[in-house]
Amino acid sequence: MPRARWIRTARLGGTAAAASLLLAGCSASDIDNKFNFGWPDPVTKQAERMQTLWHASTLAALVVGVAVWGLIFWCCIRYRKTTDDFPKQTKFNHALEVFYSIVPVIIVLVLFYFTATTQNYVTKLSKNPDTTISVVAFQWNWQFDYCDQPYKGDEKTRDEDACITGEYVNTTGTAEVIPILVVPRGETVRIIEHSNDVIHSFWVPDFLFKRDVIPQPIDNQFEFTATTNGHYVGRCAELCGTYHSQMNFEVRVVDPEAYRTYLTTLATLGASDTAAQQKALEAIGESPFADTTRPFNTDRTTRSASTK
Ligand SMILES: [Cu+2]
């Protein structure tokens, strides 16, 4: 190929690559962002395992992709038409056929193994979690019941005496106040889900995890161990009706001591309203209102033409 044509082709390729990045909404900082390939930084032990699987799978896919693209382009260039002679016809390369049959099977088996072991780790329930929180989803908000005692999966058999505060404490979100789920860092937290109406889904993007909240008699359960203090948005991820998109909450990962102070303060206040939630948060030096999401105006008659 003449030099001028090479330069033209290289320029075209560069422009196409830049355009792809721009059109995909990628910035230099995105690419630089620890090569997460679109995922947020994980903040639980379980999420870290899932991220490792994601990285390894994506890298494996890229290696295979580059090899396939390389072979395609190499063939296009190496075997392009240069004469009018009919090209040499080949068939039956048994070694190659065995190779490209066995290698994909090995790749699938390896991916399957690591996917299964990671899934087992993420969904594993321990015998004695450090704390248990019941998450109640309803149209269109959340309630969090705190107890340090795992219960047997039945609301009626829950041993309230075993709760750290001596009684059940809970917080419930309202249309005006975002509910906040407070959890201790470094401890195993068991979440037991309940729904009072339709199917919802508990989703915290920074946990890289979501789990459907299904009406009785199914109480889905899962566990996580948070690794990083912080505020993380939570959402309902299952279309559940008119205000589904506004069914948000916030997770606060705090020190274990602060978590226990939070529960004790809630119990002392003897109330489960949003004012008690705010006072208990202030008691542990946390801001009283959510800052990762905000309440929405549910009064549709007040909407202006511009917001419809
Ligand atoms: Cu929903």
Boltz pocket constraint, residues with backbone or C-beta under 6 A from the ligand:
constraints:
  - pocket:
      binder: B
      contacts: [[A, 199], [A, 200], [A, 201], [A, 236], [A, 237], [A, 238], [A, 239], [A, 240], [A, 241], [A, 244], [A, 245], [A, 247]]
      max_distance: 6.0
